[in-house]
């Protein structure tokens, strides 16, 4: 059984709603309570001492912010406009570690008394399954979210915008946990506070907390905190789900690490497969700025193309076009050699950090295209959030992008979830609410069905969720010693990527 208090989200202009949130965050150290139907334990919970933690504001880790976008400046405590984009090497690339245009989210906390109470609920072993999986009468789930609740200013009466990610994720997850309870799935859920702070996460991992008794850990948010929890999970045999980060280097040789968001490599492979279903290799051109980090991404496309063909050959290789930054608006772009009359040219641009470059390329392509030229362009998910590009270019040039999320507003299930979320919390759900719901629902069902090592049964249970499809695969590093079949598992990753086409002035699913 799942015991949880109602969570209210921020609603502009509604002071009562905001004060309700504040009262909740500071009066309940654990937003989700362990399963308990006894009156004695209920009374004990009500008498527990409330604790309050001070939070240190930290800078967030933005990857390749688009020039003109606003990011958080920890020195001034304000949002600043980015004029130039730093270039990262392939060794330090963080693919979508945080939302495209975000600042750190919020946090809450958990008391030692609550942790002791969780350790008192010991699920019973029913039987053992494959790969050491334990089938239990109930499962302990630890949800680690960065709640930053002390950033609430009662004088202003509004929760900071950076609270939205955690609040919406929690709201969606809470609805899913209650659905699981109705299905007879017994979960003891504890919400813990990362404080978006490695020191706090370190305390949670080294003290006697609910994490030591958890059968499933979900969260946290930032890369450095993820790395710490992933290492803890590997050393202690805890199944650990990262719901947000798409970085590929979080943890190595860790079969207990599960990554919900596809990596950059998975995006590139998905684009290649989508292109090759419709076009010949000689019609495809890979394009980027003449920068080592961007050029290195070409290998993902070339390798997947060779894999599709089953052999390597120069005749099968995609053409490559590197563009030097000789002017601020890239006036040196020459696309005429790639536009044969009466044929189709497909341009793939694994680039996102410079909106100016993307705009210049699309503008040049529109000017160079002749009446008997048909063109298609494939880009990255960040393109959907560009603000300067005229969407006529997307429409005219048949632009596609990859995305780890696609929420179809016309689907009945999506409309139903939106309405239920709004009725309950007073605000429309953000994408994070769908993510929280899908993660909690899917993994709750998986652990109930297959036990504590459910990840080894992923191939049996791909599922279409609200915000995307879950198709988790084992990620291995083949070597001469092990080959591919026996290579150690690096992680489990959802490798399903949505391909969206800009049509009728909106991005629509084109898988």
C-alpha positions as CSV (number, residue, x, y, z in Angstrom):
1,X,0.0,0.0,0.0
2,X,1.2,3.5,-0.7
3,X,0.6,6.3,1.8
4,X,1.0,9.9,0.5
5,X,-0.2,13.3,1.2
6,X,-1.7,15.5,-1.5
7,X,0.7,17.8,-3.2
8,X,-0.5,21.2,-4.6
9,X,1.5,22.9,-7.3
10,X,2.0,26.6,-7.9
11,X,-0.8,28.5,-9.4
12,X,-0.1,32.2,-10.4
13,X,-2.2,34.6,-8.3
14,X,-3.4,32.0,-5.8
15,X,-1.7,32.8,-2.5
16,X,-3.6,30.1,-0.6
17,X,-2.4,27.5,-3.0
18,X,1.2,28.6,-2.6
19,X,1.0,28.7,1.2
20,X,-0.5,25.2,1.1
21,X,2.6,24.0,-0.8
22,X,4.9,25.6,1.7
23,X,3.1,24.1,4.7
24,X,3.3,20.7,3.0
25,X,7.0,20.8,2.3
26,X,8.0,22.0,5.8
27,X,5.5,20.0,7.8
28,X,6.2,16.6,6.2
29,X,9.8,15.5,5.9
30,X,8.8,12.6,3.8
31,X,6.2,13.5,1.1
32,X,5.5,9.8,0.5
33,X,5.0,7.8,3.7
34,X,6.0,4.1,4.0
35,X,3.1,1.6,3.7
36,X,1.3,1.3,7.1
37,X,-2.3,0.5,8.1
38,X,-1.7,0.3,11.9
39,X,-3.2,3.0,14.2
40,X,-0.2,2.9,16.4
41,X,2.2,3.8,13.6
42,X,-0.1,6.5,12.3
43,X,-0.1,8.1,15.7
44,X,3.7,7.9,15.9
45,X,4.0,9.6,12.5
46,X,1.9,12.5,13.6
47,X,4.1,13.0,16.6
48,X,7.4,13.1,14.7
49,X,9.5,16.2,15.0
50,X,9.6,18.4,11.9
51,X,13.0,19.4,10.5
52,X,14.1,22.2,8.3
53,X,17.3,22.4,6.2
54,X,19.1,25.4,4.8
55,X,20.0,25.1,1.1
56,X,23.0,26.4,-0.7
57,X,22.3,27.8,-4.1
58,X,24.4,26.2,-6.9
59,X,25.0,26.9,-10.5
60,X,23.4,24.5,-12.9
61,X,25.2,22.6,-15.6
62,X,24.0,23.8,-19.0
63,X,25.2,22.1,-22.1
64,X,25.8,24.3,-25.2
65,X,23.3,27.0,-24.4
66,X,22.0,28.7,-27.5
67,X,23.2,32.3,-28.0
68,X,20.5,34.6,-26.8
69,X,19.1,32.1,-24.3
70,X,18.9,32.9,-20.6
71,X,20.9,30.8,-18.1
72,X,21.4,31.1,-14.3
73,X,24.4,33.1,-13.1
74,X,25.3,31.9,-9.6
75,X,27.3,35.0,-8.8
76,X,24.6,37.5,-9.4
77,X,21.6,35.2,-8.7
78,X,19.9,36.3,-11.9
79,X,19.3,35.1,-15.4
80,X,21.8,36.3,-18.0
81,X,21.8,36.2,-21.8
82,X,24.4,33.9,-23.4
83,X,26.3,35.6,-26.3
84,X,28.8,32.9,-27.1
85,X,28.7,29.1,-26.7
86,X,31.7,27.3,-25.2
87,X,32.9,24.3,-27.2
88,X,33.3,21.0,-25.3
89,X,35.5,18.1,-26.4
90,X,34.0,14.7,-26.9
91,X,35.5,13.6,-23.5
92,X,33.5,16.3,-21.6
93,X,30.3,16.3,-23.6
94,X,27.2,16.2,-21.5
95,X,24.3,15.4,-23.8
96,X,21.2,17.0,-22.4
97,X,22.3,16.8,-18.8
98,X,19.7,19.4,-17.9
99,X,16.7,20.9,-19.6
100,X,17.5,23.1,-22.6
101,X,16.8,26.4,-20.9
102,X,16.7,25.8,-17.1
103,X,18.0,26.7,-13.7
104,X,18.3,24.4,-10.7
105,X,15.0,22.9,-9.5
106,X,13.7,22.8,-5.9
107,X,14.2,20.5,-2.9
108,X,12.8,19.1,0.3
109,X,14.1,16.9,3.1
110,X,13.7,13.7,5.1
111,X,14.2,13.0,8.8
112,X,16.1,10.3,10.5
113,X,12.9,9.2,12.3
114,X,11.2,8.7,8.9
115,X,14.2,6.6,7.7
116,X,14.0,4.4,10.8
117,X,10.3,3.9,10.3
118,X,10.9,2.7,6.7
119,X,13.5,0.2,8.0
120,X,10.8,-1.2,10.2
121,X,8.7,-2.3,7.2
122,X,10.4,-5.5,5.9
123,X,8.9,-7.1,2.9
124,X,8.8,-10.9,2.9
125,X,10.5,-13.1,0.3
126,X,8.1,-15.1,-1.9
127,X,10.7,-16.7,-4.2
128,X,13.9,-16.1,-6.1
129,X,14.0,-15.5,-9.8
130,X,16.7,-15.2,-12.4
131,X,19.9,-13.1,-12.0
132,X,19.4,-13.0,-8.3
133,X,16.1,-11.3,-8.5
134,X,13.9,-11.4,-5.4
135,X,10.1,-11.6,-5.6
136,X,8.8,-9.9,-2.5
137,X,5.4,-9.2,-0.9
138,X,6.2,-5.5,-1.2
139,X,9.1,-3.3,-2.4
140,X,10.8,-0.2,-0.9
141,X,11.2,2.6,-3.4
142,X,13.4,5.7,-2.8
143,X,12.5,8.8,-4.8
144,X,15.3,11.4,-4.7
145,X,14.2,14.8,-6.0
146,X,15.8,18.3,-5.7
147,X,13.0,20.3,-4.0
148,X,14.8,23.5,-2.9
149,X,11.8,24.3,-0.7
150,X,13.6,27.0,1.4
151,X,13.8,29.2,-1.7
152,X,10.1,30.0,-1.1
153,X,9.7,33.6,0.0
154,X,6.5,34.0,2.1
155,X,6.7,37.8,1.6
156,X,6.4,37.4,-2.1
157,X,4.0,34.4,-1.8
158,X,5.3,32.5,-4.9
159,X,7.5,29.4,-5.3
160,X,10.4,30.1,-7.7
161,X,10.0,28.8,-11.3
162,X,12.9,26.4,-10.7
163,X,10.6,24.5,-8.4
164,X,8.5,23.3,-11.4
165,X,10.6,20.3,-12.5
166,X,10.5,18.5,-9.2
167,X,7.0,19.5,-8.3
168,X,5.5,18.4,-11.7
169,X,7.6,15.2,-11.7
170,X,6.4,14.4,-8.1
171,X,2.8,15.2,-9.0
172,X,2.8,12.8,-12.0
173,X,4.6,10.1,-10.0
174,X,2.2,10.4,-7.1
175,X,-0.8,9.8,-9.5
176,X,1.0,6.7,-10.9
177,X,1.8,5.3,-7.4
178,X,-1.8,5.5,-6.5
179,X,-2.8,3.8,-9.7
180,X,-0.3,1.0,-8.8
181,X,-1.9,0.7,-5.4
182,X,-5.3,0.1,-7.0
183,X,-3.7,-2.7,-9.1
184,X,-2.6,-4.4,-5.9
185,X,1.1,-3.5,-6.2
186,X,2.5,-2.8,-2.7
187,X,5.2,-0.2,-2.6
188,X,6.7,1.6,0.4
189,X,7.7,4.9,-1.2
190,X,10.0,7.4,0.5
191,X,10.8,10.8,-1.0
192,X,14.3,12.1,-0.1
193,X,15.8,15.5,-0.7
194,X,19.0,15.8,-2.7
195,X,19.1,19.6,-2.2
196,X,20.8,19.7,-5.6
197,X,23.9,19.4,-3.6
198,X,26.6,16.6,-3.7
199,X,27.3,17.1,0.0
200,X,23.7,16.3,0.9
201,X,23.6,13.3,-1.5
202,X,26.8,12.1,0.1
203,X,25.2,12.3,3.5
204,X,22.2,10.3,2.3
205,X,24.5,7.6,0.9
206,X,26.8,7.3,3.9
207,X,24.3,7.6,6.8
208,X,21.8,4.8,7.7
209,X,19.0,6.0,5.4
210,X,16.1,4.5,3.5
211,X,18.5,4.0,0.5
212,X,20.1,1.0,2.2
213,X,16.8,-0.7,2.3
214,X,15.5,0.4,-1.0
215,X,14.9,-2.1,-3.8
216,X,14.5,0.6,-6.3
217,X,16.0,4.1,-6.4
218,X,14.7,6.8,-8.8
219,X,16.5,10.1,-9.3
220,X,18.3,12.4,-8.6
221,X,18.6,15.2,-11.2
222,X,22.2,16.6,-11.7
223,X,25.0,14.7,-13.2
224,X,27.4,14.8,-10.3
225,X,24.7,13.6,-7.9
226,X,23.7,10.8,-10.4
227,X,27.3,9.6,-10.5
228,X,27.4,9.3,-6.7
229,X,24.1,7.4,-6.5
230,X,25.1,5.1,-9.5
231,X,28.3,4.2,-7.7
232,X,26.3,3.5,-4.5
233,X,23.9,1.3,-6.5
234,X,26.7,-0.7,-8.1
235,X,28.4,-1.3,-4.8
236,X,25.3,-2.3,-3.0
237,X,23.4,-4.1,-5.7
238,X,20.5,-1.5,-5.8
239,X,18.5,-1.1,-9.0
240,X,18.8,2.6,-9.9
241,X,16.8,4.5,-12.5
242,X,17.9,7.9,-13.8
243,X,14.8,9.6,-15.2
244,X,16.4,12.6,-16.7
245,X,20.1,12.6,-17.6
246,X,21.0,11.4,-21.1
247,X,24.8,11.5,-20.6
248,X,26.6,8.4,-21.6
249,X,29.4,8.5,-19.0
250,X,27.5,8.4,-15.7
251,X,28.5,4.9,-14.7
252,X,30.6,2.1,-16.2
253,X,30.2,-1.7,-15.9
254,X,27.0,-1.1,-13.9
255,X,24.1,-3.5,-14.8
256,X,22.1,-1.9,-12.0
257,X,22.0,1.5,-13.7
258,X,19.0,2.2,-15.9
259,X,18.8,5.3,-18.1
260,X,15.4,6.5,-19.3
261,X,16.6,9.2,-21.7
262,X,18.4,8.1,-24.8
263,X,22.0,9.2,-25.3
264,X,23.3,11.3,-28.2
265,X,24.5,8.1,-29.9
266,X,21.0,6.7,-29.7
267,X,19.5,9.8,-31.3
268,X,22.0,9.7,-34.2
269,X,21.3,6.0,-34.8
270,X,17.6,6.5,-34.8
271,X,17.9,9.3,-37.3
272,X,20.1,7.1,-39.5
273,X,17.6,4.3,-39.5
274,X,14.7,6.7,-40.3
275,X,16.7,8.2,-43.2
276,X,17.8,4.8,-44.7
277,X,14.2,3.5,-44.8
278,X,13.5,6.1,-47.5
279,X,16.8,7.2,-49.1
280,X,20.0,5.8,-50.6
281,X,23.3,6.4,-48.9
282,X,24.5,8.7,-51.7
283,X,21.6,11.0,-51.1
284,X,22.7,11.8,-47.5
285,X,25.0,14.6,-46.5
286,X,26.3,15.0,-42.9
287,X,26.9,18.7,-42.1
288,X,28.4,20.5,-39.2
289,X,30.7,23.4,-38.3
290,X,34.4,22.6,-38.7
291,X,34.8,21.8,-35.0
292,X,36.3,18.6,-33.6
293,X,33.3,17.9,-31.3
294,X,30.7,18.3,-34.0
295,X,32.7,16.4,-36.6
296,X,33.3,13.5,-34.2
297,X,29.5,12.9,-34.1
298,X,29.6,11.9,-37.8
299,X,30.9,8.5,-36.8
300,X,27.6,7.6,-35.1
301,X,25.8,8.0,-38.4
302,X,28.4,6.3,-40.6
303,X,28.7,3.3,-38.3
304,X,24.9,2.8,-38.1
305,X,24.7,3.1,-41.9
306,X,27.4,0.4,-42.4
307,X,25.5,-1.8,-39.9
308,X,22.3,-1.4,-41.9
309,X,24.1,-2.5,-45.0
310,X,26.0,-5.2,-43.3
311,X,29.4,-4.1,-44.8
312,X,31.7,-1.1,-45.0
313,X,32.3,0.5,-48.4
314,X,33.2,3.9,-49.6
315,X,30.3,3.8,-52.0
316,X,27.9,3.4,-49.0
317,X,29.5,6.2,-46.9
318,X,27.5,9.3,-46.3
319,X,29.1,12.5,-47.7
320,X,30.4,15.0,-45.2
321,X,30.4,18.8,-45.4
322,X,32.3,20.9,-42.8
323,X,31.6,24.6,-42.7
324,X,34.2,27.0,-41.4
325,X,33.3,30.0,-39.4
326,X,34.7,32.6,-41.7
327,X,32.0,35.1,-41.0
328,X,29.5,35.8,-38.3
329,X,26.6,34.7,-40.5
330,X,28.4,31.8,-42.4
331,X,28.2,33.5,-45.8
332,X,30.7,30.8,-47.1
333,X,28.0,28.1,-47.1
334,X,27.9,26.5,-50.6
335,X,25.3,23.8,-51.1
336,X,25.0,23.8,-54.9
337,X,27.3,20.7,-55.3
338,X,24.9,18.7,-53.1
339,X,21.7,19.5,-55.0
340,X,21.6,17.3,-58.2
341,X,18.7,18.2,-60.5
342,X,15.7,15.8,-60.3
343,X,16.8,14.1,-57.1
344,X,16.5,14.3,-53.4
345,X,19.2,15.6,-51.0
346,X,19.0,14.7,-47.3
347,X,21.0,16.9,-44.9
348,X,21.7,15.7,-41.4
349,X,23.1,18.3,-38.9
350,X,24.1,16.9,-35.5
351,X,24.6,20.4,-34.2
352,X,22.6,22.5,-31.7
353,X,24.8,25.0,-29.9
354,X,24.6,27.8,-32.4
355,X,21.2,28.9,-33.5
356,X,22.9,31.3,-35.9
357,X,24.6,28.5,-37.7
358,X,21.4,26.5,-38.1
359,X,19.5,29.6,-39.3
360,X,22.3,30.4,-41.8
361,X,22.4,26.9,-43.2
362,X,18.6,26.7,-43.6
363,X,18.5,30.1,-45.3
364,X,21.3,29.1,-47.7
365,X,19.6,25.8,-48.5
366,X,16.4,27.6,-49.4
367,X,18.2,30.0,-51.7
368,X,20.2,27.2,-53.4
369,X,17.4,24.8,-53.9
370,X,16.0,24.8,-57.5
371,X,12.5,23.8,-58.6
372,X,13.5,20.3,-59.5
373,X,15.3,19.8,-56.1
374,X,13.6,18.0,-53.2
375,X,15.3,18.4,-49.9
376,X,14.9,17.1,-46.3
377,X,16.8,18.2,-43.2
378,X,17.3,16.3,-40.0
379,X,18.3,18.1,-36.8
380,X,18.5,17.7,-33.0
381,X,15.8,18.1,-30.3
382,X,17.1,21.5,-29.3
383,X,15.9,22.9,-32.6
384,X,12.3,22.8,-31.3
385,X,13.2,25.5,-28.7
386,X,14.9,27.9,-31.1
387,X,13.3,31.4,-31.0
388,X,14.9,33.3,-33.8
389,X,14.4,30.9,-36.8
390,X,11.4,31.6,-39.0
391,X,9.3,28.4,-38.9
392,X,8.6,28.9,-42.6
393,X,12.1,27.5,-43.1
394,X,11.2,24.4,-41.2
395,X,8.0,24.0,-43.2
396,X,9.6,24.6,-46.6
397,X,12.7,22.4,-46.1
398,X,10.9,19.4,-44.5
399,X,12.7,19.6,-41.2
400,X,12.8,16.6,-38.9
401,X,14.2,16.4,-35.4
402,X,14.8,13.6,-32.9
403,X,13.2,13.7,-29.5
404,X,13.0,11.6,-26.4
405,X,9.5,12.9,-25.8
406,X,6.3,13.2,-27.9
407,X,3.1,14.1,-26.2
408,X,0.2,14.0,-28.7
409,X,-2.4,16.5,-27.5
410,X,-5.1,14.8,-29.5
411,X,-4.8,11.4,-27.9
412,X,-7.6,10.5,-25.4
413,X,-5.1,9.2,-22.8
414,X,-3.1,12.4,-22.9
415,X,-6.3,14.6,-22.6
416,X,-7.5,12.5,-19.7
417,X,-4.2,12.8,-17.8
418,X,-4.1,16.6,-18.4
419,X,-7.6,16.9,-17.0
420,X,-7.0,14.7,-14.0
421,X,-3.7,16.6,-13.2
422,X,-5.4,20.0,-13.5
423,X,-8.4,19.0,-11.4
424,X,-6.1,17.7,-8.7
425,X,-3.3,20.3,-8.6
426,X,-4.8,23.4,-10.2
427,X,-2.2,23.8,-13.0
428,X,-1.7,22.1,-16.4
429,X,0.9,19.4,-16.4
430,X,4.3,20.1,-17.8
431,X,6.3,17.5,-19.7
432,X,8.0,16.5,-16.4
433,X,4.6,15.4,-15.0
434,X,4.2,12.9,-17.8
435,X,7.8,11.7,-17.2
436,X,7.2,11.3,-13.5
437,X,4.0,9.4,-14.1
438,X,5.5,7.1,-16.8
439,X,8.6,6.3,-14.8
440,X,6.8,5.5,-11.6
441,X,4.1,3.4,-13.4
442,X,6.4,1.4,-15.6
443,X,9.0,0.5,-13.1
444,X,6.5,-0.1,-10.4
445,X,4.9,-2.7,-12.6
446,X,8.2,-4.2,-13.7
447,X,9.5,-4.7,-10.1
448,X,6.2,-6.3,-9.1
449,X,6.2,-8.6,-12.1
450,X,9.9,-9.6,-12.3
451,X,11.3,-8.7,-8.8
452,X,14.3,-6.7,-7.8
453,X,16.4,-7.4,-10.9
454,X,13.6,-6.7,-13.4
455,X,16.1,-5.0,-15.8
456,X,17.1,-8.4,-17.2
457,X,13.5,-8.8,-18.4
458,X,13.2,-5.6,-20.3
459,X,13.2,-7.3,-23.7
460,X,9.9,-9.1,-22.7
461,X,8.1,-5.8,-21.8
462,X,8.5,-2.9,-24.1
463,X,5.6,-0.4,-23.4
464,X,4.1,2.6,-25.0
465,X,3.8,5.2,-22.3
466,X,2.2,8.7,-22.4
467,X,5.3,10.7,-23.2
468,X,7.3,8.1,-25.2
469,X,7.8,4.4,-25.8
470,X,10.1,2.4,-23.5
471,X,12.4,0.0,-25.3
472,X,15.3,-0.7,-22.9
473,X,18.3,-2.4,-24.2
474,X,21.6,-3.7,-22.7
475,X,24.5,-1.4,-23.5
476,X,27.7,-3.4,-23.8
477,X,31.3,-2.7,-24.8
478,X,32.4,-5.5,-27.1
479,X,36.0,-6.5,-26.9
480,X,38.4,-9.1,-28.3
481,X,38.3,-10.9,-24.9
482,X,34.5,-11.1,-24.5
483,X,33.0,-10.5,-27.9
484,X,29.6,-8.9,-28.0
485,X,27.5,-11.7,-26.5
486,X,29.5,-12.0,-23.3
487,X,30.7,-8.4,-22.9
488,X,30.0,-6.8,-19.5
489,X,26.8,-4.7,-19.3
490,X,27.6,-1.0,-19.0
491,X,24.0,0.0,-18.3
492,X,20.4,-0.5,-19.5
493,X,19.2,2.4,-21.8
494,X,15.9,3.3,-23.4
495,X,17.0,3.5,-27.0
496,X,13.7,4.4,-28.4
497,X,13.8,7.9,-30.1
498,X,10.9,9.7,-31.6
499,X,11.4,11.2,-35.0
500,X,9.2,14.3,-35.5
501,X,8.5,16.2,-38.7
502,X,7.6,19.8,-38.9
503,X,4.4,19.8,-40.9
504,X,1.4,22.2,-40.9
505,X,3.5,24.4,-38.6
506,X,3.9,22.0,-35.8
507,X,6.1,19.0,-34.9
508,X,4.3,15.7,-35.5
509,X,5.3,12.1,-35.0
510,X,6.9,10.6,-38.1
511,X,8.2,7.3,-36.8
